[in-house]
Amino acid sequence: MQTKAVLLTIVWSAIVSFIAFKLVDLVVGLRVAEDEEREGLDISSHGETAYQR
């Protein structure tokens, strides 16, 4: 009985997580724009560099 409950919890968590990720992807997207990724997320998100050049 406990094994069934654990498996059900794992399956339930996977399904709910998948739905949540899909909703977030549709609303705001999971990735940044390719230009921002190429430039660097420190600069595009925070306006600063992580390392001195």
Buried (B, 14 or more C-beta within 10 A) or exposed (E): EEEEEEEEEEEEEEEEEEEEEEEEEEEEEEEEEEEEEEEBEEEBEEEEEEEEE
